[in-house]
């Protein structure tokens, strides 16, 4: 989701709520502790220099159980960060503490609430790696063991 869509959705709702990818709601007393512009300069395995920019915000839980972020307050946070972020309509990335580490998520909007979406890694230079395109997105559980074309006692081998 781009920042423009996020802001538009905020103007259409009364309550700001966020759902985790597994369907669990983040407790309503969450804070947005930071918002910023993330710039990543890197080189991929095909030796191409790349730059990625996105807007990031961090969701955090404190012990103040009566805290609530109204959509209007989130819009004020975005406005306050404009000197840093500027007017670029960039993708949003949300950081949230998972069980063992900080998780980075995309953002979607469904049924009046924001939903954190999983992010995945990929090869950006698959034409240089020699990995067939159909193998790049394979998940471990989807990989099938190769089976011989015939059984050992069939006489074909």
Secondary structure, 3 states (H helix, E strand, C coil): CEHHHHHHHHHHCCCCCEECCCCCECCCCEEEEEEEEEEEEEECCCCCEEEEEEEEEEEEECCCCCCCCCHHHHHHHHHHCHHHHCCCCCEEEEEEECCCCEEEEEEEEECCEEEEECCCCCCCCHHHHCCCHHHHCCCHHHCCCCCCCCCCCCCCC
